Amino acid sequence: MKWDGNISFYGTDDLNQTDQFYRNNFNLKLFKDQEKCRIYKIPGGAMLGFCEHMDVLTKNKSPIITFLTDDVDEIYEKLSKVKDIEILSEPVHNKEFSIYQFFLKDPNGYTIEVQNFLN
């Protein structure tokens, strides 16, 4: 088998608000606008899609959208200054998984993790 990429899709009730959040705060580039869905390129080859015809699933435990970076602290400082972003935690070393991470919420209620693998 040969794979050419990956797209993970999530539901949204407000495509424009979601678009602004990911473009302005995470610098994601729009790959394709399908009117009901928008797909964004993530450096490294993956893609992230949001669709209005899908349910937002955040009830009991949200799926986690994880962004990998060496600049966890820098991104935390930037995003913690944005008034409409709900930061859930400060950056911490997670010894169990050997990662450095923090969490926030997107406008749909999905949990976003920004992390760096330490090993």
N, C-alpha and C positions, 0 to 999 in steps of 0.2 A: 504494500500500500504506500502511496505517496500523498501526503497532505500538503495543501497550498496555504493553509491558514486556519484561523479559528474565529468565530463570532459567537459571543454570548449575548442573548437577547433578554431584556427585562421589560416589564410593562411600565407605562407611565400614563398619568391623567393629564399631563401638561407637557407636550413635546417641546414647546418654545422655552419654557422655564428650565427644563432638563437640558436643552441645547445650550442655553446661556451658562448654566452651572458648569458643564463639562468643558465647554470651549474657553470660558473666561478664567476658571480656576485651575484647570488641569491641562490647558493648552492642547486639548485633543483636536485633531483636524477632521472635519467632516469628510467621510469617504463617499457616502451616497445618501441622498435625500429621496426617500420613496413616498413622500407625503404623509403616510401613516406611520412610517418608521424612519429613523435616522441612524446611520451606522458611522462610527468614528474609528479612525486608525489609532492604535496604541503602538508607540515605538517598540520594536521587538517582534512585530508580526501579528499580534492578536488584534481583534476588533471588538468593539462594544456597541450593541444596538439597543435602542429604546423604541417601543411600539405602542401606539395609542389603542390598538385593538386587543392588547394583552392586559390581563389583570396585574395590578401592583400587588406583589406578594410579600408583605412585611409583617403579617399578623403576629405569630408567635416568635419566630426567630428569622430575622432577615437573612437573605443570601448575603455573602460578603464579596464585594468587588475589591480586589487587592491590586494596588499599584506598587511595583518594585522600583526602588531607587537607592542610591548611595547618599542622597541628600534629605533624609528624614527630617532632621532638625530645621533645615532651611524651608522645606515645604510646610512644616508645622507653623513656623513663624509667619509665613506669608498667609496661610489659610486662617490662622487664629485671629488675624486682623480684619477679616471679611465679616461684616456684621450679620449677614444672613446665613452663615454656616454654623451648624451645631457641631462643635467639637465634643467628642465623647470622652477623650482621655488625652493626657500629655504623652509625649514619647516615653516609652519604657523598654527596658531590656527584658525580653521574655526568655528566661533560662530554659524552660521546658522545650521550646522549639528553636532555640538559639537564633532569635531574631530581635530586631529593634523596630518598634512599631508604635503607631497611634491610630485612633479610630475617629470617624466623623460620620454624619448623616448627609445623604443627598436630598434634594427636594421631594423625592418620592418616598423617603423613609428608609431607603436601602442603606446598609452599613458599608462604609468605605474604610479600608485599611490601607495605610501607607507603611511600607515595611522594607527592611533591608535584612538579607540573610547574613548572619555573622560568621558562618563557616562555609 
